Amino acid sequence: MKKRVVVALGHRALGTTMPEQMEAVKKSAVAIADLIEAGYQVAITHSNAPQVGMIHTALNEFAKQHEDYTAAPMSVCSAMSQGYIGYDLQNRIREELLNRGIFRTVSTVLTQVIVDPYDEAFYTPTKVLGRYMNAEEANTERKKGNYVVEEPGKGYRRIVSAPNPVSIVEIDAIKALLDADQVVIACGGGGIPVLQQDHHLKGASAVIEKDLAAGKLAEEIDAELLVILTSVERVKINMNCPEEEELGGITVEQAKEYMEAGHFGVYNMLPKFRASVEFIEGRKGRSALITSFDRLGDALKGRTGTVIK
């Protein structure tokens, strides 16, 4: 049987603007095709912070200028970002595979992820998005029940919650595609956060940390390996200190110690380690790899990267 892997693509693998994204996915497609050519069964997830912010800003600015249109909720913006990022990724990966003589369908699954309405994150929003607003606009947002944070000298911005992923709604479809040896892009941007109300799924005004969603995806498809691609070749501890150290191969216990000691940024490396630890602890034989997408090939051969087992 092929080894099943989930690959989480970070900002660097996608770029920020549309032209940047179109160029960045070419390189990302090469890394993914290398995995497939090496015999891996691949599911892909990705970040979407710049893209969903751009969509949210564009649609809401349009609604302000045209009274017949309403502002777009966060869940809709997340869905739109999944669609156009997936579109670019699947076409580039397909092209790269065909150029190598590999015939494999690449599919993007619009993915909803259930979150807990009582998650503590809903009481302490942390994710800033959208354009800067003046005081009057910020007050209007507060009246809608939205959270706003002020950045001195710049203005006000919308801030939303980042609840934990509980389960993936479309997981059976994702499994079916993987079982058919197809390439799947799913849970983009952490998935579309939804609240389950009997049979109804209601979009939540939130975003899900994409690394945690990647870990949840890897867990639910029973993958052997979780690969998180980021901007660094290897993770470091004691940053900018004489004791600075690169991490190669470490155990889950060591990873937990580094997390508890505060070595990793709350919005940067910590979610990657948390996702890795939770995934590995779910079943024996699992491992996680954190590295840069341009060094993935060497990392899989044990030459670089941070490996957690």
TIDO-588269 format. One record per residue (C-alpha): residue in three letters; x, y, z; residue number from 1. Coordinates in steps of 0.001 Angstrom, whole numbers, plus 500000, padded with zeros to 6 digits. Example, Ala and Ser with C-alpha at 12.3 -4.5 7.8 and 13.67 -1.06 7.14 Angstrom:
<node 'ALA'; <512300; 495500; 507800>; 1>;
<node 'SER'; <513670; 498940; 507140>; 2>;
% end
This chain:
<node 'MET'; <500000; 500000; 500000>; 1>;
<node 'LYS'; <501125; 503555; 499315>; 2>;
<node 'LYS'; <502130; 505744; 502226>; 3>;
<node 'ARG'; <499402; 508331; 502836>; 4>;
<node 'VAL'; <500565; 511887; 503549>; 5>;
<node 'VAL'; <498947; 515251; 504208>; 6>;
<node 'VAL'; <500912; 518271; 502963>; 7>;
<node 'ALA'; <500110; 521693; 504451>; 8>;
<node 'LEU'; <501256; 524580; 502249>; 9>;
<node 'GLY'; <502123; 527859; 503969>; 10>;
<node 'HIS'; <502078; 531460; 502700>; 11>;
<node 'ARG'; <505375; 531152; 500856>; 12>;
<node 'ALA'; <504017; 528300; 498742>; 13>;
<node 'LEU'; <501090; 530455; 497578>; 14>;
<node 'GLY'; <502191; 534075; 497491>; 15>;
<node 'THR'; <500049; 537034; 498527>; 16>;
<node 'THR'; <498582; 538549; 495364>; 17>;
<node 'MET'; <497005; 536789; 492379>; 18>;
<node 'PRO'; <500114; 537152; 490151>; 19>;
<node 'GLU'; <502342; 535964; 493024>; 20>;
<node 'GLN'; <500068; 533000; 493610>; 21>;
<node 'MET'; <500164; 531919; 489972>; 22>;
<node 'GLU'; <503973; 531882; 490080>; 23>;
<node 'ALA'; <504261; 530334; 493545>; 24>;
<node 'VAL'; <501988; 527372; 492799>; 25>;
<node 'LYS'; <504300; 526337; 489950>; 26>;
<node 'LYS'; <507034; 525604; 492492>; 27>;
<node 'SER'; <504594; 524039; 494927>; 28>;
<node 'ALA'; <503347; 521755; 492147>; 29>;
<node 'VAL'; <506874; 520456; 491603>; 30>;
<node 'ALA'; <507213; 519518; 495285>; 31>;
<node 'ILE'; <503815; 517773; 495273>; 32>;
<node 'ALA'; <504595; 515931; 492019>; 33>;
<node 'ASP'; <507892; 514738; 493499>; 34>;
<node 'LEU'; <505945; 513139; 496354>; 35>;
<node 'ILE'; <503482; 511469; 494001>; 36>;
<node 'GLU'; <506271; 510236; 491746>; 37>;
<node 'ALA'; <507980; 508779; 494818>; 38>;
<node 'GLY'; <504866; 506693; 495489>; 39>;
<node 'TYR'; <503038; 508719; 498130>; 40>;
<node 'GLN'; <499266; 509080; 498244>; 41>;
<node 'VAL'; <498777; 512815; 498756>; 42>;
<node 'ALA'; <496161; 515084; 500310>; 43>;
<node 'ILE'; <496936; 518808; 500278>; 44>;
<node 'THR'; <495747; 521670; 502425>; 45>;
<node 'HIS'; <496862; 525272; 502354>; 46>;
<node 'SER'; <496842; 528665; 504026>; 47>;
<node 'ASN'; <494582; 531474; 502802>; 48>;
<node 'ALA'; <495155; 534488; 505095>; 49>;
<node 'PRO'; <496076; 537083; 502430>; 50>;
<node 'GLN'; <493498; 535711; 499993>; 51>;
<node 'VAL'; <490533; 535580; 502368>; 52>;
<node 'GLY'; <491395; 539076; 503620>; 53>;
<node 'MET'; <491419; 540371; 500060>; 54>;
<node 'ILE'; <488063; 538743; 499281>; 55>;
<node 'HIS'; <486494; 539990; 502514>; 56>;
<node 'THR'; <487678; 543555; 501855>; 57>;
<node 'ALA'; <486624; 543564; 498183>; 58>;
<node 'LEU'; <483106; 542243; 498760>; 59>;
<node 'ASN'; <482407; 544442; 501733>; 60>;
<node 'GLU'; <483719; 547553; 499994>; 61>;
<node 'PHE'; <481504; 546715; 497025>; 62>;
<node 'ALA'; <478479; 546351; 499318>; 63>;
<node 'LYS'; <479200; 549783; 500814>; 64>;
<node 'GLN'; <479079; 551378; 497368>; 65>;
<node 'HIS'; <476003; 549478; 496142>; 66>;
<node 'GLU'; <473029; 549491; 498504>; 67>;
<node 'ASP'; <471331; 546554; 496755>; 68>;
<node 'TYR'; <474161; 544240; 497796>; 69>;
<node 'THR'; <474918; 542859; 501247>; 70>;
<node 'ALA'; <478292; 542314; 502894>; 71>;
<node 'ALA'; <479735; 538792; 502596>; 72>;
<node 'PRO'; <480017; 536686; 505767>; 73>;
<node 'MET'; <483357; 535132; 506685>; 74>;
<node 'SER'; <482183; 531618; 505798>; 75>;
<node 'VAL'; <481411; 532705; 502227>; 76>;
<node 'CYS'; <484792; 534441; 501923>; 77>;
<node 'SER'; <486518; 531259; 503134>; 78>;
<node 'ALA'; <484628; 529200; 500567>; 79>;
<node 'MET'; <485623; 531569; 497768>; 80>;
<node 'SER'; <489283; 531447; 498792>; 81>;
<node 'GLN'; <489203; 527628; 498772>; 82>;
<node 'GLY'; <487774; 527720; 495271>; 83>;
<node 'TYR'; <490265; 529991; 493578>; 84>;
<node 'ILE'; <493361; 528721; 495408>; 85>;
<node 'GLY'; <492299; 525142; 494690>; 86>;
<node 'TYR'; <491715; 526054; 491050>; 87>;
<node 'ASP'; <495295; 527297; 490651>; 88>;
<node 'LEU'; <496806; 524409; 492613>; 89>;
<node 'GLN'; <494941; 521584; 490905>; 90>;
<node 'ASN'; <495695; 522880; 487420>; 91>;
<node 'ARG'; <499403; 523338; 488107>; 92>;
<node 'ILE'; <499752; 519953; 489824>; 93>;
<node 'ARG'; <497862; 518258; 486971>; 94>;
<node 'GLU'; <500129; 519933; 484420>; 95>;
<node 'GLU'; <503293; 518969; 486308>; 96>;
<node 'LEU'; <502148; 515339; 486601>; 97>;
<node 'LEU'; <501243; 515093; 482905>; 98>;
<node 'ASN'; <504636; 516541; 481972>; 99>;
<node 'ARG'; <506144; 513587; 483859>; 100>;
<node 'GLY'; <503878; 511061; 482192>; 101>;
<node 'ILE'; <501775; 510553; 485327>; 102>;
<node 'PHE'; <498010; 510407; 484738>; 103>;
<node 'ARG'; <496237; 511275; 487971>; 104>;
<node 'THR'; <493076; 513278; 488645>; 105>;
<node 'VAL'; <493550; 516267; 490970>; 106>;
<node 'SER'; <490392; 517450; 492736>; 107>;
<node 'THR'; <489541; 520319; 495062>; 108>;
<node 'VAL'; <486909; 519526; 497688>; 109>;
<node 'LEU'; <485050; 522522; 499093>; 110>;
<node 'THR'; <485442; 521571; 502742>; 111>;
<node 'GLN'; <483437; 522520; 505822>; 112>;
<node 'VAL'; <484868; 521948; 509294>; 113>;
<node 'ILE'; <482595; 521751; 512316>; 114>;
<node 'VAL'; <483572; 523862; 515337>; 115>;
<node 'ASP'; <482211; 523907; 518866>; 116>;
<node 'PRO'; <479923; 526919; 519541>; 117>;
<node 'TYR'; <481177; 526918; 523134>; 118>;
<node 'ASP'; <484857; 526972; 522140>; 119>;
<node 'GLU'; <486703; 529469; 524353>; 120>;
<node 'ALA'; <488123; 531080; 521214>; 121>;
<node 'PHE'; <484753; 532701; 520503>; 122>;
<node 'TYR'; <485175; 534779; 523659>; 123>;
<node 'THR'; <488740; 535853; 522834>; 124>;
<node 'PRO'; <489059; 536602; 519075>; 125>;
<node 'THR'; <492644; 536828; 517837>; 126>;
<node 'LYS'; <492699; 536839; 514010>; 127>;
<node 'VAL'; <492909; 540291; 512420>; 128>;
<node 'LEU'; <491693; 540688; 508828>; 129>;
<node 'GLY'; <490414; 543171; 506295>; 130>;
<node 'ARG'; <491242; 546812; 505639>; 131>;
<node 'TYR'; <491782; 549623; 508134>; 132>;
<node 'MET'; <488639; 551494; 509179>; 133>;
<node 'ASN'; <488016; 554872; 510774>; 134>;
<node 'ALA'; <486280; 555265; 514149>; 135>;
<node 'GLU'; <482806; 555654; 512640>; 136>;
<node 'GLU'; <483144; 552513; 510532>; 137>;
<node 'ALA'; <484529; 550597; 513515>; 138>;
<node 'ASN'; <481549; 551624; 515605>; 139>;
<node 'THR'; <479206; 550362; 512876>; 140>;
<node 'GLU'; <480955; 546984; 512980>; 141>;
<node 'ARG'; <480578; 546823; 516763>; 142>;
<node 'LYS'; <476834; 547474; 516436>; 143>;
<node 'LYS'; <476655; 544431; 514151>; 144>;
<node 'GLY'; <478146; 542368; 516958>; 145>;
<node 'ASN'; <481598; 542129; 515383>; 146>;
<node 'TYR'; <484871; 542586; 517236>; 147>;
<node 'VAL'; <487207; 545426; 516272>; 148>;
<node 'VAL'; <490748; 546178; 517403>; 149>;
<node 'GLU'; <492607; 549498; 517133>; 150>;
<node 'GLU'; <496126; 549741; 515780>; 151>;
<node 'PRO'; <497549; 553094; 516994>; 152>;
<node 'GLY'; <498315; 555450; 514151>; 153>;
<node 'LYS'; <496704; 553193; 511546>; 154>;
<node 'GLY'; <493038; 552781; 512424>; 155>;
<node 'TYR'; <490712; 549927; 513300>; 156>;
<node 'ARG'; <490462; 546405; 511899>; 157>;
<node 'ARG'; <488036; 543530; 512204>; 158>;
<node 'ILE'; <489126; 540680; 514477>; 159>;
<node 'VAL'; <487612; 537182; 514460>; 160>;
<node 'SER'; <487877; 534005; 516508>; 161>;
<node 'ALA'; <490011; 530955; 515728>; 162>;
<node 'PRO'; <488172; 527923; 517175>; 163>;
<node 'ASN'; <489563; 524384; 517121>; 164>;
<node 'PRO'; <488483; 521996; 514355>; 165>;
<node 'VAL'; <486169; 519254; 515651>; 166>;
<node 'SER'; <485367; 517207; 512538>; 167>;
<node 'ILE'; <485427; 517449; 508744>; 168>;
<node 'VAL'; <482016; 517324; 507062>; 169>;
<node 'GLU'; <483182; 516070; 503647>; 170>;
<node 'ILE'; <485637; 513491; 505014>; 171>;
<node 'ASP'; <483937; 510520; 503293>; 172>;
<node 'ALA'; <484318; 512184; 499896>; 173>;
<node 'ILE'; <487975; 512944; 500615>; 174>;
<node 'LYS'; <488618; 509337; 501664>; 175>;
<node 'ALA'; <486871; 507990; 498564>; 176>;
<node 'LEU'; <489080; 510089; 496284>; 177>;
<node 'LEU'; <492244; 509028; 498098>; 178>;
<node 'ASP'; <491188; 505376; 498042>; 179>;
<node 'ALA'; <490852; 505792; 494264>; 180>;
<node 'ASP'; <494494; 507005; 494238>; 181>;
<node 'GLN'; <493542; 510542; 493267>; 182>;
<node 'VAL'; <495184; 513720; 494509>; 183>;
<node 'VAL'; <492958; 515749; 496832>; 184>;
<node 'ILE'; <493072; 519408; 497871>; 185>;
<node 'ALA'; <490892; 519876; 500960>; 186>;
<node 'CYS'; <490415; 521913; 504143>; 187>;
<node 'GLY'; <491909; 524980; 502453>; 188>;
<node 'GLY'; <492525; 527861; 504842>; 189>;
<node 'GLY'; <491619; 525600; 507751>; 190>;
<node 'GLY'; <488269; 524759; 506177>; 191>;
<node 'ILE'; <485009; 526713; 506225>; 192>;
<node 'PRO'; <484086; 526903; 509933>; 193>;
<node 'VAL'; <480490; 525827; 510526>; 194>;
<node 'LEU'; <478240; 525276; 513530>; 195>;
<node 'GLN'; <476032; 522191; 513474>; 196>;
<node 'GLN'; <472369; 522866; 514292>; 197>;
<node 'ASP'; <470519; 519560; 513852>; 198>;
<node 'HIS'; <470840; 518924; 510087>; 199>;
<node 'HIS'; <471678; 522542; 509306>; 200>;
<node 'LEU'; <475259; 523820; 509036>; 201>;
<node 'LYS'; <475572; 527522; 509851>; 202>;
<node 'GLY'; <478686; 529426; 508816>; 203>;
<node 'ALA'; <480669; 530758; 511784>; 204>;
<node 'SER'; <482244; 534214; 511860>; 205>;
<node 'ALA'; <485685; 532750; 512432>; 206>;
<node 'VAL'; <488767; 531231; 510834>; 207>;
<node 'ILE'; <490418; 527937; 511726>; 208>;
<node 'GLU'; <494179; 527641; 512145>; 209>;
<node 'LYS'; <495182; 525818; 508958>; 210>;
<node 'ASP'; <497875; 523719; 510666>; 211>;
<node 'LEU'; <495342; 522369; 513166>; 212>;
<node 'ALA'; <492957; 521578; 510304>; 213>;
<node 'ALA'; <495819; 519813; 508496>; 214>;
<node 'GLY'; <496410; 517701; 511593>; 215>;
<node 'LYS'; <492691; 516897; 511827>; 216>;
<node 'LEU'; <492635; 515943; 508137>; 217>;
<node 'ALA'; <495678; 513701; 508571>; 218>;
<node 'GLU'; <494038; 512060; 511577>; 219>;
<node 'GLU'; <490679; 511441; 509863>; 220>;
<node 'ILE'; <492171; 509935; 506683>; 221>;
<node 'ASP'; <494548; 507865; 508838>; 222>;
<node 'ALA'; <497714; 509220; 507223>; 223>;
<node 'GLU'; <501165; 508046; 508229>; 224>;
<node 'LEU'; <502889; 511375; 507710>; 225>;
<node 'LEU'; <501986; 515037; 508214>; 226>;
<node 'VAL'; <504186; 517461; 506264>; 227>;
<node 'ILE'; <503975; 521152; 507177>; 228>;
<node 'LEU'; <505777; 523380; 504675>; 229>;
<node 'THR'; <506784; 526789; 505945>; 230>;
<node 'SER'; <509475; 529447; 505442>; 231>;
<node 'VAL'; <512264; 527724; 507408>; 232>;
<node 'GLU'; <514330; 524662; 506562>; 233>;
<node 'ARG'; <514514; 523609; 510200>; 234>;
<node 'VAL'; <512777; 524888; 513322>; 235>;
<node 'LYS'; <514972; 526699; 515847>; 236>;
<node 'ILE'; <514755; 527138; 519599>; 237>;
<node 'ASN'; <516367; 529902; 521692>; 238>;
<node 'MET'; <516035; 532226; 518707>; 239>;
<node 'ASN'; <518578; 535080; 518507>; 240>;
<node 'CYS'; <520393; 533824; 521609>; 241>;
<node 'PRO'; <523869; 532296; 522004>; 242>;
<node 'GLU'; <522098; 528989; 522717>; 243>;
<node 'GLU'; <520177; 529074; 519413>; 244>;
<node 'GLU'; <519736; 525537; 518136>; 245>;
<node 'GLU'; <518238; 523896; 515052>; 246>;
<node 'LEU'; <515964; 520948; 515677>; 247>;
<node 'GLY'; <516504; 517829; 513580>; 248>;
<node 'GLY'; <514863; 514639; 514788>; 249>;
<node 'ILE'; <512962; 514969; 518081>; 250>;
<node 'THR'; <510443; 512956; 520062>; 251>;
<node 'VAL'; <506882; 513936; 520924>; 252>;
<node 'GLU'; <507987; 514364; 524538>; 253>;
<node 'GLN'; <510709; 516809; 523502>; 254>;
<node 'ALA'; <508255; 518691; 521313>; 255>;
<node 'LYS'; <505904; 519079; 524274>; 256>;
<node 'GLU'; <508740; 520369; 526459>; 257>;
<node 'TYR'; <509692; 523004; 523877>; 258>;
<node 'MET'; <506048; 524066; 523544>; 259>;
<node 'GLU'; <505607; 524417; 527303>; 260>;
<node 'ALA'; <508870; 526355; 527570>; 261>;
<node 'GLY'; <507491; 528982; 525176>; 262>;
<node 'HIS'; <509987; 528505; 522345>; 263>;
<node 'PHE'; <507405; 528925; 519581>; 264>;
<node 'GLY'; <505285; 531865; 518479>; 265>;
<node 'VAL'; <501594; 531544; 519334>; 266>;
<node 'TYR'; <500494; 532443; 515783>; 267>;
<node 'ASN'; <503446; 530942; 513932>; 268>;
<node 'MET'; <505251; 527769; 514975>; 269>;
<node 'LEU'; <503196; 526727; 518007>; 270>;
<node 'PRO'; <500132; 525578; 515976>; 271>;
<node 'LYS'; <502443; 523503; 513766>; 272>;
<node 'PHE'; <503876; 521674; 516765>; 273>;
<node 'ARG'; <500507; 521291; 518413>; 274>;
<node 'ALA'; <499005; 519801; 515241>; 275>;
<node 'SER'; <501982; 517467; 514867>; 276>;
<node 'VAL'; <501867; 516219; 518456>; 277>;
<node 'GLU'; <498102; 515614; 518443>; 278>;
<node 'PHE'; <498336; 513758; 515125>; 279>;
<node 'ILE'; <501233; 511537; 516203>; 280>;
<node 'GLU'; <499650; 510653; 519526>; 281>;
<node 'GLY'; <496519; 509398; 517748>; 282>;
<node 'ARG'; <498152; 506166; 516518>; 283>;
<node 'LYS'; <501526; 504409; 516588>; 284>;
<node 'GLY'; <503780; 504692; 513565>; 285>;
<node 'ARG'; <502924; 508279; 512676>; 286>;
<node 'SER'; <505404; 511114; 512213>; 287>;
<node 'ALA'; <505460; 514786; 511254>; 288>;
<node 'LEU'; <507907; 516829; 509202>; 289>;
<node 'ILE'; <508317; 520620; 509284>; 290>;
<node 'THR'; <510499; 522181; 506603>; 291>;
<node 'SER'; <510529; 524620; 503657>; 292>;
<node 'PHE'; <508853; 523538; 500421>; 293>;
<node 'ASP'; <512074; 523953; 498417>; 294>;
<node 'ARG'; <513894; 521484; 500693>; 295>;
<node 'LEU'; <511136; 518888; 500935>; 296>;
<node 'GLY'; <512964; 516329; 498785>; 297>;
<node 'ASP'; <516080; 516434; 500971>; 298>;
<node 'ALA'; <513966; 516437; 504127>; 299>;
<node 'LEU'; <512177; 513237; 503086>; 300>;
<node 'LYS'; <515598; 511629; 502658>; 301>;
<node 'GLY'; <516573; 512673; 506198>; 302>;
<node 'ARG'; <519068; 515334; 505141>; 303>;
<node 'THR'; <517259; 518310; 506667>; 304>;
<node 'GLY'; <513961; 519402; 508225>; 305>;
<node 'THR'; <512556; 518968; 511730>; 306>;
<node 'VAL'; <511096; 515482; 512218>; 307>;
<node 'ILE'; <508844; 514604; 515154>; 308>;
<node 'LYS'; <508172; 510946; 516019>; 309>;
% end
